[in-house]
Amino acid sequence: FYTIKNFGAVVFTLIMTTRVLLSIALSCVMYGHKVSATGFFGLMLVMAAVLYRIHKKAQGQQLIKWQGMDDNDKAHELVQEWHEHVDM
């Protein structure tokens, strides 16, 4: 749990999701396992979500924009903290 302690649950989730996607890809290449069209769509959807999250984080942007909380610094801090712990 070193990663969770030092980098947070979001980073840990991204690492584990990427690991699973790579495992599935390697299994298909090495052992000839087939992925159905629905399965492939699901894999691409997950990969797109992970890449989108990484892109937004690199830009320093939040995924969730809360209306009416622009003026209140304490509320913004609370939402930022919640966003880091619950962000998906």
Biotite code that builds the C-alpha atoms (Angstrom):
import biotite.structure as struc

atoms = struc.array([
    struc.Atom([0.000, 0.000, 0.000], chain_id="A", res_id=1, res_name="PHE", atom_name="CA", element="C"),
    struc.Atom([3.018, 2.234, -0.499], chain_id="A", res_id=2, res_name="TYR", atom_name="CA", element="C"),
    struc.Atom([1.453, 3.735, -3.633], chain_id="A", res_id=3, res_name="THR", atom_name="CA", element="C"),
    struc.Atom([-1.820, 4.589, -1.917], chain_id="A", res_id=4, res_name="ILE", atom_name="CA", element="C"),
    struc.Atom([-0.026, 6.137, 1.058], chain_id="A", res_id=5, res_name="LYS", atom_name="CA", element="C"),
    struc.Atom([2.350, 8.264, -1.025], chain_id="A", res_id=6, res_name="ASN", atom_name="CA", element="C"),
    struc.Atom([0.390, 8.999, -4.208], chain_id="A", res_id=7, res_name="PHE", atom_name="CA", element="C"),
    struc.Atom([-3.273, 8.465, -3.370], chain_id="A", res_id=8, res_name="GLY", atom_name="CA", element="C"),
    struc.Atom([-6.051, 6.109, -4.344], chain_id="A", res_id=9, res_name="ALA", atom_name="CA", element="C"),
    struc.Atom([-6.587, 7.668, -7.767], chain_id="A", res_id=10, res_name="VAL", atom_name="CA", element="C"),
    struc.Atom([-3.023, 6.963, -8.897], chain_id="A", res_id=11, res_name="VAL", atom_name="CA", element="C"),
    struc.Atom([-3.258, 3.427, -7.519], chain_id="A", res_id=12, res_name="PHE", atom_name="CA", element="C"),
    struc.Atom([-6.495, 2.853, -9.445], chain_id="A", res_id=13, res_name="THR", atom_name="CA", element="C"),
    struc.Atom([-4.930, 4.141, -12.653], chain_id="A", res_id=14, res_name="LEU", atom_name="CA", element="C"),
    struc.Atom([-1.920, 1.855, -12.197], chain_id="A", res_id=15, res_name="ILE", atom_name="CA", element="C"),
    struc.Atom([-4.058, -1.216, -11.524], chain_id="A", res_id=16, res_name="MET", atom_name="CA", element="C"),
    struc.Atom([-6.417, -0.483, -14.429], chain_id="A", res_id=17, res_name="THR", atom_name="CA", element="C"),
    struc.Atom([-3.464, -0.060, -16.791], chain_id="A", res_id=18, res_name="THR", atom_name="CA", element="C"),
    struc.Atom([-1.953, -3.306, -15.513], chain_id="A", res_id=19, res_name="ARG", atom_name="CA", element="C"),
    struc.Atom([-5.165, -5.219, -16.188], chain_id="A", res_id=20, res_name="VAL", atom_name="CA", element="C"),
    struc.Atom([-5.492, -3.740, -19.689], chain_id="A", res_id=21, res_name="LEU", atom_name="CA", element="C"),
    struc.Atom([-1.906, -4.711, -20.499], chain_id="A", res_id=22, res_name="LEU", atom_name="CA", element="C"),
    struc.Atom([-2.489, -8.216, -19.132], chain_id="A", res_id=23, res_name="SER", atom_name="CA", element="C"),
    struc.Atom([-5.515, -8.660, -21.384], chain_id="A", res_id=24, res_name="ILE", atom_name="CA", element="C"),
    struc.Atom([-3.593, -7.359, -24.424], chain_id="A", res_id=25, res_name="ALA", atom_name="CA", element="C"),
    struc.Atom([-0.640, -9.659, -23.726], chain_id="A", res_id=26, res_name="LEU", atom_name="CA", element="C"),
    struc.Atom([-2.960, -12.619, -23.230], chain_id="A", res_id=27, res_name="SER", atom_name="CA", element="C"),
    struc.Atom([-4.547, -11.965, -26.622], chain_id="A", res_id=28, res_name="CYS", atom_name="CA", element="C"),
    struc.Atom([-1.164, -11.660, -28.357], chain_id="A", res_id=29, res_name="VAL", atom_name="CA", element="C"),
    struc.Atom([0.705, -14.477, -26.615], chain_id="A", res_id=30, res_name="MET", atom_name="CA", element="C"),
    struc.Atom([-2.030, -17.089, -26.264], chain_id="A", res_id=31, res_name="TYR", atom_name="CA", element="C"),
    struc.Atom([-4.390, -16.166, -29.091], chain_id="A", res_id=32, res_name="GLY", atom_name="CA", element="C"),
    struc.Atom([-7.342, -15.402, -26.815], chain_id="A", res_id=33, res_name="HIS", atom_name="CA", element="C"),
    struc.Atom([-10.176, -13.676, -28.604], chain_id="A", res_id=34, res_name="LYS", atom_name="CA", element="C"),
    struc.Atom([-11.984, -10.558, -27.428], chain_id="A", res_id=35, res_name="VAL", atom_name="CA", element="C"),
    struc.Atom([-15.549, -10.069, -28.647], chain_id="A", res_id=36, res_name="SER", atom_name="CA", element="C"),
    struc.Atom([-16.684, -6.789, -30.183], chain_id="A", res_id=37, res_name="ALA", atom_name="CA", element="C"),
    struc.Atom([-18.473, -5.906, -26.949], chain_id="A", res_id=38, res_name="THR", atom_name="CA", element="C"),
    struc.Atom([-15.382, -6.759, -24.917], chain_id="A", res_id=39, res_name="GLY", atom_name="CA", element="C"),
    struc.Atom([-13.183, -4.699, -27.218], chain_id="A", res_id=40, res_name="PHE", atom_name="CA", element="C"),
    struc.Atom([-15.590, -1.749, -26.911], chain_id="A", res_id=41, res_name="PHE", atom_name="CA", element="C"),
    struc.Atom([-15.439, -2.048, -23.114], chain_id="A", res_id=42, res_name="GLY", atom_name="CA", element="C"),
    struc.Atom([-11.638, -2.155, -23.136], chain_id="A", res_id=43, res_name="LEU", atom_name="CA", element="C"),
    struc.Atom([-11.471, 0.926, -25.370], chain_id="A", res_id=44, res_name="MET", atom_name="CA", element="C"),
    struc.Atom([-13.975, 2.744, -23.160], chain_id="A", res_id=45, res_name="LEU", atom_name="CA", element="C"),
    struc.Atom([-11.915, 2.048, -20.041], chain_id="A", res_id=46, res_name="VAL", atom_name="CA", element="C"),
    struc.Atom([-8.679, 3.037, -21.797], chain_id="A", res_id=47, res_name="MET", atom_name="CA", element="C"),
    struc.Atom([-10.269, 6.270, -23.052], chain_id="A", res_id=48, res_name="ALA", atom_name="CA", element="C"),
    struc.Atom([-11.444, 7.119, -19.527], chain_id="A", res_id=49, res_name="ALA", atom_name="CA", element="C"),
    struc.Atom([-7.984, 6.483, -18.072], chain_id="A", res_id=50, res_name="VAL", atom_name="CA", element="C"),
    struc.Atom([-6.274, 8.560, -20.764], chain_id="A", res_id=51, res_name="LEU", atom_name="CA", element="C"),
    struc.Atom([-8.821, 11.368, -20.329], chain_id="A", res_id=52, res_name="TYR", atom_name="CA", element="C"),
    struc.Atom([-8.196, 11.400, -16.580], chain_id="A", res_id=53, res_name="ARG", atom_name="CA", element="C"),
    struc.Atom([-4.428, 11.528, -17.082], chain_id="A", res_id=54, res_name="ILE", atom_name="CA", element="C"),
    struc.Atom([-4.802, 14.328, -19.649], chain_id="A", res_id=55, res_name="HIS", atom_name="CA", element="C"),
    struc.Atom([-7.010, 16.453, -17.364], chain_id="A", res_id=56, res_name="LYS", atom_name="CA", element="C"),
    struc.Atom([-4.694, 15.870, -14.395], chain_id="A", res_id=57, res_name="LYS", atom_name="CA", element="C"),
    struc.Atom([-1.665, 16.918, -16.480], chain_id="A", res_id=58, res_name="ALA", atom_name="CA", element="C"),
    struc.Atom([-3.457, 20.138, -17.418], chain_id="A", res_id=59, res_name="GLN", atom_name="CA", element="C"),
    struc.Atom([-4.261, 20.789, -13.761], chain_id="A", res_id=60, res_name="GLY", atom_name="CA", element="C"),
    struc.Atom([-8.009, 20.728, -14.401], chain_id="A", res_id=61, res_name="GLN", atom_name="CA", element="C"),
    struc.Atom([-10.748, 19.089, -12.417], chain_id="A", res_id=62, res_name="GLN", atom_name="CA", element="C"),
    struc.Atom([-13.124, 16.627, -14.030], chain_id="A", res_id=63, res_name="LEU", atom_name="CA", element="C"),
    struc.Atom([-16.028, 17.966, -11.995], chain_id="A", res_id=64, res_name="ILE", atom_name="CA", element="C"),
    struc.Atom([-17.002, 21.640, -12.113], chain_id="A", res_id=65, res_name="LYS", atom_name="CA", element="C"),
    struc.Atom([-19.285, 22.715, -9.291], chain_id="A", res_id=66, res_name="TRP", atom_name="CA", element="C"),
    struc.Atom([-21.709, 25.569, -9.952], chain_id="A", res_id=67, res_name="GLN", atom_name="CA", element="C"),
    struc.Atom([-21.945, 28.404, -7.450], chain_id="A", res_id=68, res_name="GLY", atom_name="CA", element="C"),
    struc.Atom([-18.737, 27.562, -5.593], chain_id="A", res_id=69, res_name="MET", atom_name="CA", element="C"),
    struc.Atom([-16.325, 29.882, -7.398], chain_id="A", res_id=70, res_name="ASP", atom_name="CA", element="C"),
    struc.Atom([-16.307, 32.600, -4.705], chain_id="A", res_id=71, res_name="ASP", atom_name="CA", element="C"),
    struc.Atom([-15.965, 30.506, -1.586], chain_id="A", res_id=72, res_name="ASN", atom_name="CA", element="C"),
    struc.Atom([-12.366, 29.342, -1.032], chain_id="A", res_id=73, res_name="ASP", atom_name="CA", element="C"),
    struc.Atom([-13.270, 26.947, 1.778], chain_id="A", res_id=74, res_name="LYS", atom_name="CA", element="C"),
    struc.Atom([-15.955, 25.273, -0.327], chain_id="A", res_id=75, res_name="ALA", atom_name="CA", element="C"),
    struc.Atom([-13.533, 24.992, -3.238], chain_id="A", res_id=76, res_name="HIS", atom_name="CA", element="C"),
    struc.Atom([-10.925, 23.406, -0.960], chain_id="A", res_id=77, res_name="GLU", atom_name="CA", element="C"),
    struc.Atom([-13.496, 20.927, 0.324], chain_id="A", res_id=78, res_name="LEU", atom_name="CA", element="C"),
    struc.Atom([-14.586, 19.998, -3.199], chain_id="A", res_id=79, res_name="VAL", atom_name="CA", element="C"),
    struc.Atom([-10.937, 19.660, -4.294], chain_id="A", res_id=80, res_name="GLN", atom_name="CA", element="C"),
    struc.Atom([-10.224, 17.304, -1.399], chain_id="A", res_id=81, res_name="GLU", atom_name="CA", element="C"),
    struc.Atom([-13.354, 15.266, -2.129], chain_id="A", res_id=82, res_name="TRP", atom_name="CA", element="C"),
    struc.Atom([-12.515, 15.240, -5.834], chain_id="A", res_id=83, res_name="HIS", atom_name="CA", element="C"),
    struc.Atom([-9.047, 13.789, -5.214], chain_id="A", res_id=84, res_name="GLU", atom_name="CA", element="C"),
    struc.Atom([-10.432, 10.981, -3.048], chain_id="A", res_id=85, res_name="HIS", atom_name="CA", element="C"),
    struc.Atom([-13.489, 10.081, -5.088], chain_id="A", res_id=86, res_name="VAL", atom_name="CA", element="C"),
    struc.Atom([-12.450, 11.057, -8.610], chain_id="A", res_id=87, res_name="ASP", atom_name="CA", element="C"),
    struc.Atom([-12.949, 8.396, -11.223], chain_id="A", res_id=88, res_name="MET", atom_name="CA", element="C"),
])
